[in-house]
Amino acid sequence: MTLQELDELYENNIKEINKLNTYSKMIIKALLQGITTNGQAYIRLSGAIEGGNKVNYTHIEGEKTFIVTIAKAIGLTVNDTMLETRYV
């Protein structure tokens, strides 16, 4: 991915994260930090609902099993298209 593409992806993901409730924001941010460290994997977030606890994602690049492993490790419910935190 180019630097411009990474910047656009980051801006999009932050916009989506900011719609979530406070707990969900923290958990999803932790996931993004975990998977993007050293450019290991990238996802695009979409469809977050204001104050909600879930967001859709699209796998962009990197190992998808790595994304699922990290998501589960930090307590997310994950399937092929959605990430969900417990609702607090």
Residue frames as a rotation matrix with the C-alpha (Angstrom) as fourth column:
MET 1
0.579 0.816 0.000 0.00
0.816 -0.579 0.000 0.00
0.000 0.000 -1.000 0.00
THR 2
-0.180 -0.605 0.776 1.18
0.506 -0.733 -0.454 3.52
0.843 0.311 0.438 -0.73
LEU 3
-0.885 -0.182 -0.428 1.50
0.462 -0.437 -0.772 6.12
-0.047 -0.881 0.471 2.01
GLN 4
-0.749 0.662 0.021 -1.52
-0.632 -0.725 0.275 7.94
0.197 0.193 0.961 0.60
GLU 5
-0.049 0.733 -0.678 -3.60
-0.207 0.657 0.725 4.73
0.977 0.176 0.120 0.68
LEU 6
-0.423 -0.186 -0.887 -2.49
0.752 0.473 -0.458 4.08
0.505 -0.861 -0.061 4.26
ASP 7
-0.995 0.057 -0.086 -3.45
-0.004 -0.855 -0.518 7.63
-0.103 -0.515 0.851 5.27
GLU 8
-0.439 0.886 -0.151 -6.89
-0.729 -0.253 0.636 7.29
0.525 0.389 0.757 3.66
LEU 9
-0.048 0.362 -0.931 -7.43
0.243 0.908 0.341 3.92
0.969 -0.210 -0.132 5.31
TYR 10
-0.739 -0.314 -0.596 -6.41
0.644 -0.068 -0.762 5.34
0.199 -0.947 0.252 8.69
GLU 11
-0.906 0.418 0.063 -8.75
-0.422 -0.896 -0.136 8.33
-0.001 -0.150 0.989 8.35
ASN 12
-0.158 0.873 -0.461 -11.66
-0.518 0.324 0.791 6.08
0.840 0.364 0.401 7.33
ASN 13
-0.152 0.059 -0.987 -11.05
0.534 0.845 -0.031 3.69
0.832 -0.531 -0.160 10.22
ILE 14
-0.930 -0.188 -0.316 -10.81
0.368 -0.492 -0.789 6.48
-0.007 -0.850 0.527 12.80
LYS 15
-0.655 0.753 0.053 -14.08
-0.690 -0.626 0.362 7.95
0.306 0.201 0.931 11.51
GLU 16
0.087 0.691 -0.717 -15.79
-0.204 0.717 0.667 4.58
0.975 0.088 0.203 11.97
ILE 17
-0.439 -0.328 -0.836 -14.21
0.691 0.471 -0.548 3.91
0.574 -0.819 0.020 15.39
ASN 18
-0.995 -0.024 0.100 -15.34
-0.037 -0.824 -0.565 7.30
0.096 -0.565 0.819 16.68
LYS 19
-0.234 0.972 -0.032 -18.98
-0.623 -0.125 0.772 6.27
0.746 0.200 0.635 16.15
LEU 20
-0.029 0.189 -0.982 -18.68
0.339 0.926 0.168 3.40
0.940 -0.328 -0.091 18.65
ASN 21
0.948 0.301 0.105 -19.23
-0.019 -0.273 0.962 3.45
0.318 -0.914 -0.253 22.42
THR 22
0.499 -0.802 0.327 -16.16
-0.862 -0.498 0.095 4.18
0.086 -0.329 -0.940 24.55
TYR 23
0.244 -0.397 0.885 -15.34
-0.384 0.798 0.464 0.57
-0.891 -0.453 0.042 25.44
SER 24
0.720 0.108 0.685 -15.66
0.493 0.615 -0.615 -0.57
-0.488 0.781 0.390 21.82
LYS 25
0.893 -0.449 0.020 -13.46
-0.338 -0.701 -0.627 2.30
0.295 0.554 -0.778 20.62
MET 26
0.265 -0.845 0.464 -10.65
-0.899 -0.042 0.437 1.15
-0.349 -0.533 -0.771 22.92
ILE 27
0.213 -0.143 0.967 -10.88
-0.031 0.988 0.153 -2.51
-0.976 -0.062 0.206 21.91
ILE 28
0.860 0.142 0.490 -11.10
0.465 0.178 -0.867 -1.88
-0.210 0.974 0.087 18.14
LYS 29
0.752 -0.659 0.019 -8.18
-0.620 -0.717 -0.319 0.59
0.224 0.228 -0.947 18.33
ALA 30
0.129 -0.707 0.695 -6.16
-0.683 0.445 0.579 -2.08
-0.719 -0.550 -0.426 20.13
LEU 31
0.511 0.114 0.852 -6.96
0.401 0.845 -0.354 -4.52
-0.760 0.522 0.386 17.33
LEU 32
0.977 -0.125 0.173 -5.86
0.103 -0.431 -0.896 -2.05
0.186 0.894 -0.408 14.65
GLN 33
0.462 -0.859 0.219 -2.62
-0.886 -0.437 0.154 -1.35
-0.037 -0.265 -0.964 16.50
GLY 34
0.167 -0.373 0.913 -1.98
-0.369 0.835 0.409 -5.05
-0.914 -0.405 0.002 16.93
ILE 35
0.550 0.122 0.826 -2.52
0.548 0.694 -0.467 -6.01
-0.630 0.710 0.315 13.31
THR 36
0.955 -0.159 0.250 -0.83
0.121 -0.564 -0.817 -3.06
0.271 0.811 -0.519 11.64
THR 37
0.577 -0.811 0.096 2.37
-0.454 -0.221 0.863 -3.22
-0.679 -0.541 -0.496 13.68
ASN 38
-0.462 -0.875 0.142 5.15
-0.240 0.277 0.930 -3.71
-0.854 0.396 -0.338 11.15
GLY 39
-0.308 0.388 -0.869 2.56
-0.941 -0.259 0.218 -3.72
-0.140 0.885 0.445 8.34
GLN 40
-0.895 -0.122 0.428 1.36
-0.147 0.989 -0.027 -7.24
-0.420 -0.087 -0.903 9.06
ALA 41
-0.500 0.786 0.363 -2.32
0.865 0.431 0.258 -6.77
0.046 0.443 -0.895 8.12
TYR 42
-0.955 0.248 -0.162 -4.81
-0.241 -0.969 -0.063 -4.06
-0.173 -0.021 0.985 7.17
ILE 43
-0.422 0.893 0.157 -8.59
0.899 0.434 -0.052 -3.87
-0.115 0.119 -0.986 7.36
ARG 44
-0.844 0.302 0.443 -11.15
-0.124 -0.914 0.387 -1.25
0.522 0.271 0.809 6.33
LEU 45
-0.746 0.608 -0.271 -13.91
0.486 0.219 -0.846 -0.55
-0.455 -0.763 -0.459 8.85
SER 46
-0.815 0.560 0.147 -17.45
-0.255 -0.575 0.777 0.40
0.520 0.596 0.611 7.83
GLY 47
-0.106 0.949 -0.297 -21.05
0.072 0.305 0.950 0.46
0.992 0.079 -0.101 9.01
ALA 48
-0.808 -0.173 -0.563 -20.48
0.560 0.071 -0.825 1.46
0.183 -0.982 0.039 12.64
ILE 49
0.245 0.930 0.276 -23.57
0.545 -0.367 0.754 2.75
0.802 -0.034 -0.597 14.42
GLU 50
-0.215 -0.297 0.930 -23.36
-0.425 -0.830 -0.363 5.74
0.879 -0.473 0.053 16.77
GLY 51
-0.043 0.112 0.993 -22.84
-0.999 -0.013 -0.042 4.41
0.008 -0.994 0.112 20.31
GLY 52
0.816 0.440 -0.375 -22.77
-0.491 0.870 -0.048 0.82
0.305 0.223 0.926 19.07
ASN 53
0.324 -0.684 0.653 -20.50
-0.619 0.369 0.693 -2.10
-0.715 -0.629 -0.304 19.80
LYS 54
0.159 -0.306 0.939 -19.91
0.547 0.819 0.174 -3.63
-0.822 0.485 0.297 16.36
VAL 55
0.223 -0.200 -0.954 -18.41
-0.695 -0.719 -0.012 -2.65
-0.684 0.666 -0.299 13.05
ASN 56
0.955 0.063 0.289 -18.05
0.166 0.696 -0.699 -4.33
-0.245 0.715 0.654 9.68
TYR 57
0.136 -0.946 -0.294 -14.60
-0.502 -0.321 0.803 -4.90
-0.854 0.038 -0.519 8.27
THR 58
0.987 0.010 -0.158 -13.04
-0.148 0.419 -0.896 -5.79
0.057 0.908 0.416 4.96
HIS 59
0.421 -0.886 0.191 -9.69
0.421 0.378 0.824 -7.55
-0.803 -0.267 0.533 4.80
ILE 60
0.848 -0.164 -0.504 -7.36
-0.463 -0.692 -0.554 -5.41
-0.258 0.703 -0.663 2.68
GLU 61
0.354 -0.843 -0.406 -3.91
-0.479 0.210 -0.853 -6.93
0.804 0.496 -0.329 2.98
GLY 62
-0.483 -0.648 0.589 -1.90
-0.855 0.206 -0.475 -9.37
0.187 -0.733 -0.654 5.08
GLU 63
-0.853 0.056 -0.519 -2.72
0.081 0.996 -0.026 -12.67
0.516 -0.064 -0.854 6.74
LYS 64
-0.043 0.948 0.316 -6.43
-0.519 -0.292 0.804 -12.92
0.854 -0.129 0.504 7.60
THR 65
0.437 0.194 -0.878 -5.88
0.499 0.760 0.416 -15.64
0.748 -0.620 0.235 10.21
PHE 66
-0.662 -0.714 -0.228 -3.59
0.641 -0.383 -0.665 -13.18
0.388 -0.587 0.711 12.03
ILE 67
-0.623 0.521 0.584 -6.47
-0.462 -0.847 0.263 -10.69
0.631 -0.106 0.768 12.23
VAL 68
0.427 0.844 -0.324 -8.83
-0.256 0.456 0.852 -13.32
0.867 -0.281 0.411 13.65
THR 69
0.077 -0.491 -0.868 -6.22
0.764 0.588 -0.265 -14.52
0.640 -0.643 0.420 16.15
ILE 70
-0.896 -0.428 0.116 -5.56
0.284 -0.754 -0.593 -11.02
0.341 -0.499 0.797 17.50
ALA 71
-0.336 0.857 0.391 -9.28
-0.571 -0.516 0.638 -10.17
0.749 -0.009 0.663 17.57
LYS 72
0.534 0.547 -0.645 -10.12
0.109 0.712 0.694 -13.25
0.838 -0.441 0.320 19.62
ALA 73
-0.257 -0.750 -0.609 -7.13
0.786 0.205 -0.583 -12.68
0.562 -0.629 0.537 21.92
ILE 74
-0.978 -0.109 0.177 -8.46
0.006 -0.865 -0.502 -9.26
0.208 -0.490 0.847 22.93
GLY 75
-0.711 0.703 -0.012 -12.00
0.259 0.246 -0.934 -10.51
-0.654 -0.667 -0.357 23.44
LEU 76
-0.460 0.555 -0.693 -13.71
-0.819 -0.567 0.090 -9.62
-0.343 0.609 0.715 20.18
THR 77
0.165 0.542 0.824 -16.38
0.250 0.786 -0.566 -11.73
-0.954 0.299 -0.006 18.56
VAL 78
-0.335 -0.417 -0.845 -15.28
-0.702 -0.488 0.519 -11.98
-0.629 0.766 -0.130 14.94
ASN 79
0.421 0.348 0.838 -16.55
0.373 0.775 -0.510 -13.52
-0.826 0.528 0.197 11.71
ASP 80
-0.128 -0.549 0.826 -15.67
0.969 0.109 0.223 -12.95
-0.212 0.829 0.518 8.06
THR 81
-0.181 0.136 0.974 -17.19
0.615 -0.757 0.220 -9.46
0.767 0.639 0.053 7.94
MET 82
0.565 0.526 0.636 -17.89
-0.153 -0.690 0.707 -8.18
0.811 -0.497 -0.310 11.46
LEU 83
-0.659 -0.683 -0.315 -16.12
0.329 0.115 -0.937 -7.33
0.676 -0.721 0.148 14.72
GLU 84
0.410 0.850 0.332 -18.18
-0.085 -0.327 0.941 -7.10
0.908 -0.414 -0.062 17.91
THR 85
-0.794 -0.575 0.200 -17.31
-0.216 -0.041 -0.976 -6.23
0.569 -0.817 -0.091 21.50
ARG 86
-0.380 0.690 -0.616 -19.36
0.914 0.382 -0.136 -7.07
0.141 -0.615 -0.776 24.51
TYR 87
0.059 0.474 0.879 -21.86
0.306 -0.846 0.436 -4.28
0.950 0.243 -0.195 25.05
VAL 88
-0.423 -0.244 -0.873 -21.06
0.906 -0.084 -0.416 -2.06
0.028 -0.966 0.256 28.06
